[in-house]
Structure formats: C-alpha cells, structure tokens
Amino acid sequence: MIIEMRTYKTKPGKRADFLATFHTKTIPAHAEIGMKILGPFLSIEDPDVFFFMRGFPDLASREPMKAKFYEGELWKNELENTLMPMLEKYDVVLVDDPDNLVRW
C-alpha cells in the first residue's frame, strides 16, 4: 500500500471549519473512489495544524485515483473554492507500507 502522510496548516482559527467540510464531503468522496483516509489527527501544539494519511492500493493507482477526485465536479465546483482559501500550507510525504501494517 502507498500512503501519503499529509500535514495541513490552516489560516488562524480555520481548522474547525476546514475539518467540518473534510468530514462531511472530502472523506466520503475519497471513499467512493477507493482512497482510504486515516485521521484527521489534531496537533496538540498548534491549533491550526492537523495530519492525516491517504492510502492507495499501489503506486500505479495513485495518480488515476487522485485525478478522479481533483478533476471531479465536487472538487472543481465546491471543495476547491471552499477549502483552499482556508489553507496556509500543506506538505505531503509519500511512503510505502509493503507489509500493510496500517489498518484502516
């Protein structure tokens, strides 16, 4: 399994708003495509930071699955304009879980 370890920093005071939409719209949309999400995990040290993992069956499926989400109507017509203005920055680290240790 291929996993993106994602760190998001929202603009001050926007984490709760971002996560409300993340829970109700982003996670279900990912699940429909077959992407797994573990988290979000909230930073104890920074009230504007959270973490989550996004999983793909293998490296070959990652780009097509991402394209299906980011080229879809939900992202283009709603989520991009709602979520991106709330973000200050985000980072992604791509890792391999060859022994499938992460349990979704």
N, C-alpha and C positions, 0 to 999 in steps of 0.2 A: 504494500500500500504506500502511496505517495501522500505526504502530508505537508500542507502549508501551515507554518507556525506564524500567526498574524498578530501584530501589535498595532492597536489603534489609539491615537490620542485625539480626542475631540477638542473643539474650542471650549473655553471655560464654561462650565455649567451645562454642557450639551450632552453629556454621556447618557443620562437617563432618557432623554428624548430620542437619541440615536438608537439605544437599546430597545425601546418600545417598538420602533419600526423593525428593527433587526429581528426581534422575537416573532412578531406577527406576520411579517411579509418575507423577509430575506431567508430565514431558516426554512419555512415551508417551500419556498421557490427552489432552494437548493435541493431539498429532499425529493422534489418532483423530478429533478434531473438526475438524481442518484449520487449527488455530492453529500458527504457526511459532514456534520458540524458538531464539534465538541466544545462546549462553552456557551456563552462567554464566561470568562473569569475576570473579576474586577480587581484592579490594583488596589492594594491597601495603602500604598504610599502616595498615589496620585489619583485624585477623584475624577480626573478626566481621561484615564487610561484603562483599557481593557484588552484582553487577549482571547483568542480562540484558535482552534485548529480546524482546517478544512481538508477533508480527505477525498482521495481519488483512488479507484481500483489499481491504476498503474500510470506510468508516465505518459503513455500513448493516449490515454483517455482524458488527461488533464486539459489540454488546450481545447478540444472539441466541447467538453462539458462547460468550461469557462465561457466559451463563445456562445453556447446556447443560453447561458444566463445573461451575459452582458450585451448580447445582441437581441435579447427578448424584449417584448413590449413592456413588461413590468419595470425592468431596469431603465430602459430608454424613456418611457413616458412618466415614470413616477419616482423610482428609488434614486436614480442618479441626481435628480434635481432636489430631492429631499435630503438625502444622506450626505452627499459630497460637501455641501456648504457647511455642514456641522463638523467636518474633519479638519484638524490642523495638520496631521500627517499620519502615515501608516507605513509599516515595514512588514516584509514577507520573507521568511526563510523557508526554503524548500528542503524537506528531509525525507529519507526513505525509512520505512518501517518493515524491513524484509521478513521479520518474524511475526508480523501482525500482533504486536504487543498492545497496541491501543485498542481498547474495547469500546465500541460506540454504543 
